[in-house]
Amino acid sequence: MELYDTEEQQVEAIKDWWKENGKAVILGAVIGLGGLFGWRYYQQSVTTSQEAASESYTQAMQSLAAKGIDAESDLQGFIDSNNKSEYAVLAAMQLAKVQVEAGNLDEALAQLEWAKNATQDAALKPLLTYRLARLQTEQGLYDNALAELKTIKAESWAGRVAELRGDISLRSGDKEAAYAAYTEAQQASDASQTLQMKLDDLAR
């Protein structure tokens, strides 16, 4: 850093520096403030959008609870309008449940496939995959179901995955493979209470 002998020299140096750098400083300040206010506006917009989606989701769920499958078009409209949010994924899961209860398995399968591909929630992904595999099993799409199950890697799902593999093997007529899968499922932390009953039935 240069040393200035007099106050006048210091003032002149500051003036010279400002001439050279003043515009850049002002521009930087403007950009900085603009970015700050822009970020705040963005955050506020996101919050407002999320609140609106939450309110719409609540209304859609109330409609579904009141009208059941007759609310299908209302719920589909909500899903289409909010297809970038996890609320739409949750709505699709609920709609699929009602469609299964109404016997509309193809429509339910389409909802679950869409939800699985749309979700960004790591916790929802295996749940959706498992429900998809269960529904495919009900439709007799055993190869598709087994392929879905192979994509579930979480250890916390090991028991349910093995049990469903056993169900598929049993439906396919392979009792030995079913017994092995049920036995494997029993060793998992998420083993169900029905496994022993299934094993006892196979042992008869």
VENVEN-V143174 format. One record per backbone hydrogen bond with DSSP energy under -0.5 kcal/mol. NH is the residue of the N-H (numbers start at 1). CO is the residue of the C=O. If there is no record, write none. Layout:
BEGIN
NH:CO
NH:CO
END
This chain:
BEGIN
10:6
11:7
12:8
13:9
14:10
15:11
16:12
17:13
18:14
19:15
20:16
21:17
22:18
25:21
26:22
27:23
28:24
29:25
30:26
31:27
32:28
33:29
34:30
35:31
36:32
37:33
38:34
39:35
40:36
41:37
42:38
43:39
44:40
45:41
46:42
47:43
48:44
49:45
50:46
51:47
52:48
53:49
54:50
55:51
56:52
57:53
58:54
59:55
60:56
61:57
62:58
63:59
64:60
65:61
66:62
67:63
68:64
70:67
71:68
72:69
75:71
76:72
77:73
78:74
79:75
80:76
81:77
82:78
83:80
85:82
88:82
88:85
89:85
90:86
91:87
92:88
93:89
94:90
95:91
96:92
97:93
98:94
99:95
100:96
101:97
102:98
103:100
104:99
105:103
108:104
109:105
110:106
111:107
112:108
113:109
114:110
115:111
116:112
117:113
118:114
119:115
122:120
125:121
126:122
127:123
128:124
129:125
130:126
131:127
132:128
133:129
134:130
135:131
136:132
137:133
138:134
139:135
140:137
141:136
142:140
145:141
146:142
147:143
148:144
149:145
150:146
151:147
151:148
152:149
153:151
157:154
158:155
161:157
162:158
163:159
164:160
165:161
166:162
167:163
168:164
169:165
170:166
171:167
172:168
173:170
174:169
175:173
178:174
179:175
180:176
181:177
182:178
183:179
184:180
185:181
186:182
187:183
187:184
188:185
191:188
195:192
198:194
199:195
200:196
201:197
202:198
203:199
204:200
204:201
END
